[in-house]
Amino acid sequence: MAVVGVLARLGVKGVEIRKPEQLLTVNSLIIPGGESTTMAKLAEYHNLFPALREFVQMGKPVWGTCAGLIFLANKATGQKSGGQELVGGLDCTVHRNFFGSQIQSFEAELSVPELTSKEGGPETFRGVFIRAPAILEVGPEVQVLAAYPVPSNRLSSPDSSIDDKKENAEEESKVIVAVRQGNILATAFHPELTADTRWHSYFLKMANVIGEEASSSLVPVQQLGCDRAKQRKETQSRARRLVVVCAVEELLAGWLFAATVEAMAKQREGSSTAGEEMKTAATAVVRELGDEGYGGSRWR
């Protein structure tokens, strides 16, 4: 998984979570991208929602990217029939597929003054948007970290394609794509798909600060025999442990997307076996996941 690779480059080991009780062993959480409706069904099946909500409500650091952003929002629009369950905690309204379908995915330079002030580096960040959501409204306690320009009437008709509004492209507004509210960080794009690790570093520092504050509030001012230097070091170590949840669904979505792109390319070249090759690739993914957890026969 790309997120685990980025964390490793920063000296942090990522742990994949599949069961609610595993959340008791970690201090920080990353909910990655994927297909949000399917992720919600899997989380419901494995009874993860109560544990996830408790994790957020306890004030522990949580970061949601793309589908993870949708999970953390208090309200979501543009959902499939019947809607989907949300973890909540982030005071915002998010549109599930604001930027369109998979083939309308794109990359763009985003102005990120807060990130630059904390992490240094360029004044912009290359955002990778893959069938991405967007935040339409935020509450008073939510800090906007990045926004992206869109036609003004796109905000009044979010269910229409951006391409359908090109005639009014000269009248631009902005839609929110990155926010922070206390212990919650959320991005509509995928920082793990770039070489720029500043968002991950920013979140790690969030985790350290929140971990230290929580520790100081629990430890008495006078504690006989307390080695404060050792305690501080252990607190920082615990705060740097991260977890990645809904990992298998992200892998499945990523592999199938790659297989789809390859099949589409072969179709353009006139290959008659493209469809069969994509089906074979999907079957291989399920077989690779095995008969335990998310990869069981229930999902075949």
Secondary structure, DSSP 8 states (H G I E B T S, - for coil): -HHHHHHHHTT--EEEE-SGGGGGG-SEEEE--S-HHHHHHHHHHTT-HHHHHHHHHTT--EEEETHHHHHHEEEEES--TT-------EEEEEETTTT-SGGG-EEEEEE-HHHHHHH-S-SEEEEEESS--EEEEE-TT-EEEEEEEEEHHHHHSTTS-GGGGGGGTTSEEEEEEEEEETTEEEESS-GGGSS--HHHHHHHHHHHHHHHHHHHHHS-S--TT--HHHHHHHHHHHHT-EEEESHHHHHHHHHHHHHHHHHHHHHHTT-TTHHHHHHHHHHHHHHHHTTSGGGSGGG-
